[in-house]
Amino acid sequence: MPFWGDTVTNEQYLYVSYFVAAGTGITAAAVMILWLGRAHHEATAGATAKNVGMVLRRVFPTWLILAVLLGFMSVTYFDCNHDSYATIVADREHLIHKTQEQVTAMCRYLAVALVAYGFVMMLFLWARARSVRNKPTRGLNV
């Protein structure tokens, strides 16, 4: 029984790999959103800076999905040896290499988005902790 890749034309492989790579990247972003969602919601909830926390909660999923899509779209199939659609489709190795490059770029963009968003969260939590610490307390002064 032949391997799936042997029975598919290069053009079919291009279409399938393109959408599978995009689906894989969006799935990775969705997993990160679900995995970090509860902790993120708890970190941004609270009376202090409530509006900023609400904005951060709404931006978080969009931020990660956009990062993955930007990584996906950052890879071009054109280069010095492949300047037309026909030459791109004719070279299976080039298609495989570009698919791997897309997956790598999506992972890299997702990692950078998580680090950048983590930095924003760190600043938000620092400001929230600082404002809570500076609030006057009622009751006994010790």
C-alpha positions as CSV (number, residue, x, y, z in Angstrom):
1,M,0.0,0.0,0.0
2,P,1.6,3.3,-1.1
3,F,2.2,6.2,1.3
4,W,-0.4,9.0,1.1
5,G,2.3,11.4,-0.2
6,D,3.0,9.1,-3.2
7,T,-0.6,9.1,-4.4
8,V,-1.1,12.9,-4.3
9,T,-0.1,15.4,-6.9
10,N,2.1,18.3,-5.9
11,E,-0.7,20.7,-6.3
12,Q,-3.0,18.7,-4.1
13,Y,-0.1,18.4,-1.6
14,L,0.3,22.2,-1.7
15,Y,-3.3,22.8,-0.9
16,V,-3.5,20.1,1.9
17,S,-0.3,21.1,3.5
18,Y,-1.2,24.8,3.4
19,F,-4.5,24.3,5.3
20,V,-3.1,21.6,7.6
21,A,-0.2,24.0,8.6
22,A,-2.7,26.8,9.2
23,G,-5.0,24.6,11.2
24,T,-2.1,23.3,13.3
25,G,-1.0,26.8,14.2
26,I,-4.5,27.9,15.1
27,T,-4.9,24.8,17.2
28,A,-1.6,25.5,19.0
29,A,-2.9,29.0,19.8
30,A,-6.2,27.6,21.0
31,V,-4.4,25.2,23.3
32,M,-2.4,28.1,24.8
33,I,-5.6,30.1,25.2
34,L,-7.3,27.2,27.0
35,W,-4.2,26.3,29.0
36,L,-3.5,29.8,30.3
37,G,-7.1,31.0,30.3
38,R,-8.1,30.4,33.9
39,A,-4.9,31.8,35.3
40,H,-5.1,34.7,33.0
41,H,-8.7,35.4,34.0
42,E,-7.8,35.3,37.7
43,A,-4.8,37.6,37.2
44,T,-6.9,40.2,35.4
45,A,-10.0,40.0,37.6
46,G,-10.5,42.3,40.5
47,A,-11.7,45.7,41.4
48,T,-8.4,47.4,40.8
49,A,-8.0,48.4,37.1
50,K,-11.1,46.5,36.2
51,N,-11.4,48.1,32.8
52,V,-7.8,47.4,31.9
53,G,-8.2,43.8,33.0
54,M,-11.3,43.4,30.9
55,V,-9.5,44.7,27.8
56,L,-6.6,42.3,28.5
57,R,-9.0,39.4,28.8
58,R,-10.6,40.2,25.5
59,V,-7.3,40.9,23.6
60,F,-5.5,37.8,24.8
61,P,-7.1,35.2,22.4
62,T,-7.1,37.6,19.4
63,W,-3.4,38.4,20.1
64,L,-2.3,34.8,20.0
65,I,-4.4,33.9,16.9
66,L,-3.1,37.0,15.0
67,A,0.4,36.1,16.0
68,V,0.1,32.6,14.5
69,L,-1.6,33.9,11.4
70,L,1.2,36.5,10.9
71,G,3.8,33.8,11.3
72,F,1.9,31.7,8.7
73,M,1.6,34.5,6.2
74,S,5.3,35.6,6.7
75,V,6.5,32.7,4.6
76,T,6.6,33.1,0.9
77,Y,6.9,30.3,-1.6
78,F,8.7,32.4,-4.1
79,D,12.5,32.6,-4.2
80,C,15.3,32.8,-6.8
81,N,14.7,29.3,-8.3
82,H,10.9,29.4,-8.0
83,D,9.4,32.5,-9.6
84,S,6.1,31.2,-10.9
85,Y,3.3,29.0,-9.6
86,A,4.3,26.2,-12.1
87,T,7.9,26.0,-10.8
88,I,6.7,26.0,-7.2
89,V,4.2,23.2,-7.7
90,A,6.7,21.2,-9.7
91,D,9.2,20.9,-6.8
92,R,7.9,18.7,-4.0
93,E,11.0,19.2,-1.8
94,H,10.4,23.0,-2.0
95,L,6.8,22.5,-0.9
96,I,7.8,20.3,2.0
97,H,10.5,22.8,3.0
98,K,8.1,25.8,2.9
99,T,5.5,23.9,4.9
100,Q,8.1,23.2,7.6
101,E,9.2,26.8,7.5
102,Q,5.6,28.0,8.0
103,V,5.2,25.8,11.0
104,T,8.5,27.0,12.5
105,A,7.5,30.7,11.8
106,M,4.1,30.2,13.5
107,C,5.7,28.6,16.6
108,R,8.3,31.5,16.7
109,Y,5.6,34.2,16.4
110,L,3.5,32.4,19.0
111,A,6.4,32.3,21.4
112,V,7.2,36.0,20.8
113,A,3.5,36.9,21.3
114,L,3.4,34.9,24.6
115,V,6.6,36.6,25.9
116,A,5.4,40.1,24.9
117,Y,2.0,39.5,26.4
118,G,3.7,38.1,29.5
119,F,5.6,41.4,29.8
120,V,2.4,43.4,29.5
121,M,0.8,41.2,32.2
122,M,3.8,41.7,34.4
123,L,3.5,45.4,34.1
124,F,-0.3,45.2,34.7
125,L,0.1,43.0,37.8
126,W,3.0,45.2,39.1
127,A,0.8,48.3,38.8
128,R,-2.1,46.6,40.4
129,A,0.0,45.4,43.3
130,R,1.4,48.8,43.8
131,S,-2.0,50.5,43.8
132,V,-3.3,47.9,46.3
133,R,-0.3,48.4,48.5
134,N,-0.7,52.2,48.5
135,K,-4.4,52.2,49.4
136,P,-5.2,53.4,52.9
137,T,-6.6,50.7,55.1
138,R,-9.6,51.1,57.4
139,G,-9.6,49.7,60.9
140,L,-6.7,49.2,63.2
141,N,-3.4,50.8,62.4
142,V,-0.7,48.5,63.5
